[in-house]
Amino acid sequence: AVYYDILGGEFVDPLGGIDDIKREILDTVAPAVKVFGEDGLRLMRLCRIAAQTGFTPTRECLDGAIKNARLISDIAAERIRTELEYILAADKKYGVQGGHYRGLKLMQEVGLLGYILPELAAGDKMEQRKDFHKYDVLEHSLRCALYAPPKVRLAALLHDVGKPYCMNTFGRFAAHETEGARIARGILSRLRFPVKESERVCELIEWHMYDLSLLTREGKIRKFIVNHLGIFSDLLALKQADYSACMDDLSLAPCVKKWRAVYDKMMSEGVPMTTKQLDVRGDELIAAGLKAENAGKALSFLLGECAAGALDNKKQTLVRAALLRYPEN
């Protein structure tokens, strides 16, 4: 509602918008209850603009949004998803540090989380072990998104979405990563996220607890890396964000430190990271006597054994191992 008169060479500001900009304030051009009551998507846009600019909504603006929070239920899922994606990347728009966290907190204050992500909102005030967690389940999830790089913020936001379900159903958080992946799949489908992105996010959620105790043997970690190479760097980023969100500790997560060391060791050893890097091809295994239907499984098996250090990446050795694993009969 700020205009510029090109011929007159001056601003026209009937509602005091320039002063609001200087004071970094967000307000509506009409009574807030009316403005938000006309279009529920404005609720998301309020959170997004506040997140991107760092501006603070007036009390009247917030109250108007809160009174109309239910109207977000009338908005198409695709439009909500778009605004949520903008909020998760809000800090990159104008360089407002922590802008994405600010946007998510505003969604919580206005009451949008309960309508858009009720499974996540169920973690509000759900306490966790004080020796591991400084915050309740919901706040921990929001802070995990705060500490995560943009590419994994959606997974970070939803990584513990299984905790409320597990606590309410079983009385404990155990297996929340498995239930969380299932629940997240439903959420992402409901919000019309692309299938490929949804599967990536759910895979990250499913594995974010793996080796948290640091007891998994190196050989298993090496196999895990090659079997999940496509998400490996994102999984490390999620694990780090999860660790930092527990106590606001920005030091290197012990699990991330361990896994990076294992990966670096594999690189220095020249371990094959994909089946294409094996010293044998599927057609060569078939020519050596392997059934064609077993070729793909054999290559995956050989890759895992090479990764674990159980086999040398040499053609003769690989062929012999494949034939022993999948004998003709």
C-alpha positions in Angstrom: 0.0 0.0 0.0 2.9 2.3 -0.7 2.9 4.0 -4.1 5.3 6.2 -6.1 4.1 9.1 -8.2 6.4 8.9 -11.2 5.4 12.4 -12.6 5.5 14.0 -9.2 8.6 12.3 -8.0 7.3 11.4 -4.6 5.9 8.6 -2.6 2.2 8.3 -1.8 1.8 6.5 1.6 -1.8 6.8 2.8 -1.4 4.1 5.5 2.0 4.9 7.0 3.7 1.9 5.3 7.1 3.6 5.0 7.2 4.2 8.7 6.3 0.5 9.3 9.1 -0.6 7.0 11.6 1.5 8.9 10.4 0.0 12.1 10.3 -3.5 10.6 6.6 -4.0 11.3 4.0 -6.1 9.5 0.4 -4.9 9.5 -2.7 -5.2 7.4 -4.3 -2.5 5.2 -7.7 -3.1 6.7 -8.8 -4.6 10.1 -6.8 -7.8 10.5 -9.9 -10.0 11.2 -11.4 -8.9 7.9 -8.2 -9.3 5.9 -7.5 -12.9 7.1 -11.2 -13.8 7.0 -11.3 -13.1 3.3 -8.5 -15.5 2.3 -7.0 -18.3 4.5 -3.8 -18.4 2.5 -2.9 -15.0 3.9 -2.3 -16.8 7.2 0.6 -18.7 5.6 1.8 -15.6 3.7 2.0 -13.7 7.0 4.3 -16.4 8.4 6.3 -16.5 5.2 6.8 -12.7 4.9 7.7 -12.4 8.6 10.2 -15.2 8.1 11.8 -13.8 5.0 12.0 -10.2 6.1 12.5 -10.6 9.9 9.6 -8.1 10.4 7.4 -8.4 13.4 3.6 -8.6 13.0 1.6 -6.1 15.2 -0.6 -7.5 18.0 -3.7 -6.7 16.0 -2.3 -8.5 13.0 -1.5 -11.6 15.0 -4.9 -11.6 16.8 -6.7 -11.4 13.4 -4.7 -14.3 12.1 -5.3 -16.4 15.2 -9.0 -15.8 15.1 -9.1 -17.1 11.5 -6.6 -19.9 11.7 -9.3 -22.5 10.9 -9.7 -21.0 7.4 -6.4 -22.6 6.4 -8.5 -25.9 6.1 -10.2 -24.4 3.1 -7.0 -23.8 1.1 -5.7 -26.3 -1.5 -2.9 -28.5 -0.3 -0.6 -27.5 -3.2 -0.8 -23.8 -2.2 -0.1 -24.7 1.4 2.9 -26.8 0.4 4.3 -24.0 -1.7 4.2 -21.5 1.2 5.6 -24.1 3.6 8.5 -24.6 1.2 9.1 -20.9 1.1 9.1 -20.8 4.9 11.6 -23.6 5.1 14.0 -21.6 2.9 13.1 -18.2 4.3 16.5 -17.3 5.6 18.0 -17.5 2.1 15.6 -14.9 0.6 17.1 -11.8 2.3 19.7 -13.3 4.5 17.7 -13.2 7.7 19.4 -15.6 10.0 17.1 -18.2 11.5 14.2 -16.9 9.4 12.9 -20.3 8.7 12.7 -21.1 12.4 10.9 -17.8 13.0 8.3 -18.7 10.3 7.7 -22.1 11.8 7.3 -20.6 15.3 4.8 -18.1 13.9 2.9 -20.9 12.4 2.7 -22.5 15.8 1.7 -19.2 17.5 -1.1 -18.5 15.0 -2.3 -22.1 15.3 -1.6 -23.3 11.8 0.5 -26.3 12.7 -2.5 -27.9 14.3 -4.4 -27.8 11.0 -1.6 -28.4 8.5 0.6 -30.8 10.5 -1.5 -32.1 13.4 0.8 -35.1 13.7 3.7 -32.8 14.4 1.7 -30.4 16.6 0.9 -33.4 18.8 4.4 -33.2 20.2 3.8 -29.8 21.9 4.6 -30.0 25.6 5.4 -33.8 25.2 8.4 -34.0 27.5 11.6 -36.0 26.7 14.5 -37.3 28.8 16.1 -34.2 30.3 19.6 -35.7 30.2 19.3 -35.9 26.4 16.8 -33.3 25.5 16.4 -29.6 26.5 13.1 -29.2 24.7 9.8 -31.0 24.2 9.2 -33.0 21.0 7.7 -30.2 19.0 10.3 -27.6 19.9 13.1 -30.1 19.3 11.6 -30.7 15.8 11.5 -27.0 15.0 15.0 -26.5 16.2 16.2 -29.5 14.2 14.9 -27.6 11.1 16.7 -24.5 12.4 20.0 -26.2 12.5 19.6 -28.2 9.2 20.7 -27.0 5.8 17.9 -26.2 3.3 18.0 -29.5 1.5 17.1 -31.5 4.6 14.9 -29.1 6.5 11.7 -30.9 5.6 13.1 -34.2 6.9 14.4 -32.4 9.9 11.0 -30.9 10.7 9.3 -34.3 10.4 12.1 -36.5 11.7 10.4 -37.2 15.1 6.8 -37.0 13.9 6.5 -40.7 15.0 7.2 -39.8 18.7 3.7 -38.6 19.6 2.1 -41.6 18.0 4.4 -44.1 19.7 4.1 -42.4 23.1 0.3 -42.3 22.9 0.0 -45.8 21.5 2.8 -47.8 23.2 3.8 -45.5 26.1 7.4 -45.1 24.8 9.3 -43.5 21.9 10.9 -46.8 20.7 10.7 -47.4 17.0 9.5 -43.8 16.4 11.7 -43.6 13.3 9.9 -46.5 11.6 6.4 -45.1 12.5 7.7 -41.6 11.7 8.6 -42.6 8.1 5.1 -44.1 7.7 3.3 -41.1 9.2 5.5 -38.7 7.1 4.6 -40.5 3.9 0.9 -39.8 4.7 1.6 -36.1 5.5 3.7 -35.5 2.3 1.0 -37.3 0.2 -1.7 -35.1 1.8 0.3 -31.9 1.0 0.9 -33.1 -2.6 4.7 -33.3 -2.4 6.4 -35.0 -5.4 6.7 -38.7 -4.8 10.5 -38.7 -5.3 11.0 -36.0 -2.7 8.6 -37.7 -0.4 10.5 -41.0 -0.6 13.8 -39.3 0.1 12.5 -37.6 3.1 10.9 -40.8 4.5 14.2 -42.7 3.9 16.1 -40.1 5.9 13.5 -40.2 8.7 13.7 -44.0 8.8 17.4 -44.1 9.2 18.1 -41.0 11.3 18.5 -43.1 14.5 20.8 -45.7 13.0 24.0 -46.2 15.0 23.1 -43.5 17.5 24.6 -45.6 20.2 27.9 -45.9 18.2 27.9 -49.7 18.7 27.4 -50.8 15.1 30.4 -52.6 13.6 32.5 -50.8 11.0 31.7 -53.5 8.4 28.0 -52.9 8.7 28.5 -49.1 8.5 30.5 -49.6 5.3 27.8 -51.7 3.8 25.2 -49.2 4.8 27.1 -46.4 3.2 27.2 -48.1 -0.2 23.6 -49.3 0.0 22.4 -45.8 0.9 25.0 -43.7 -1.0 22.3 -41.5 -2.5 21.2 -40.1 0.9 24.5 -40.5 2.8 25.5 -36.8 2.9 21.9 -35.7 3.7 21.6 -38.3 6.4 24.8 -36.9 8.0 23.4 -33.4 7.9 20.1 -34.6 9.5 22.0 -36.5 12.2 24.0 -33.4 12.9 21.0 -31.1 13.1 19.2 -33.6 15.3 22.2 -33.7 17.7 22.5 -29.9 17.8 18.7 -29.5 18.4 18.9 -31.6 21.6 20.9 -29.2 23.6 21.7 -26.4 21.2 25.2 -28.0 20.9 26.9 -27.0 17.6 29.9 -29.4 18.1 30.4 -32.3 15.7 27.9 -35.1 16.5 29.8 -38.3 17.6 27.9 -40.4 15.1 28.7 -38.0 12.3 32.4 -38.0 13.3 32.5 -41.8 13.3 30.7 -42.2 9.9 32.9 -39.5 8.2 36.0 -41.3 9.4 34.7 -44.6 8.0 33.8 -43.0 4.7 37.2 -41.3 4.4 38.9 -44.6 5.1 36.8 -46.3 2.3 37.9 -43.5 0.0 41.6 -43.9 0.8 41.3 -47.7 0.3 39.7 -47.2 -3.1 36.6 -49.2 -2.1 34.0 -49.4 -4.9 31.0 -47.3 -4.0 28.7 -48.4 -6.8 28.2 -51.6 -8.8 29.6 -49.8 -11.8 33.0 -49.5 -10.0 33.2 -53.3 -9.5 35.8 -55.1 -11.6 33.1 -57.3 -13.1 30.0 -56.7 -15.0 26.7 -58.6 -14.9 27.1 -60.1 -18.4 30.5 -61.4 -17.4 29.0 -63.1 -14.4 26.3 -64.7 -16.6 29.0 -65.8 -19.1 30.8 -67.5 -16.2 27.7 -69.5 -15.4 25.5 -67.3 -13.2 21.7 -67.4 -13.9 20.6 -64.1 -15.5 17.9 -63.5 -12.9 20.6 -63.5 -10.2 23.0 -61.0 -11.8 21.6 -57.9 -10.2 21.5 -59.5 -6.7 25.0 -60.9 -7.1 26.4 -57.4 -8.0 24.7 -55.9 -4.9 26.1 -58.7 -2.8 29.6 -58.3 -4.2 29.5 -54.5 -3.6 28.6 -55.0 0.0 31.3 -57.5 0.5 33.9 -55.3 -1.1 32.7 -52.4 1.0 33.1 -54.4 4.2 36.6 -55.5 3.2 35.6 -59.2 2.9 36.5 -59.3 -0.8 39.1 -57.7 -3.1 37.7 -55.9 -6.1 39.3 -58.2 -8.6 37.4 -59.9 -11.4 38.4 -63.5 -10.7 37.7 -63.1 -6.9 34.3 -61.6 -7.6 33.2 -64.2 -10.1 34.2 -67.0 -7.7 32.3 -65.3 -4.8 29.2 -64.8 -7.0 29.1 -68.4 -8.1 29.4 -69.6 -4.5 26.7 -67.3 -3.3 24.3 -68.2 -6.2 25.1 -71.8 -7.2 23.5 -73.2 -10.3 21.2 -75.5 -8.4 
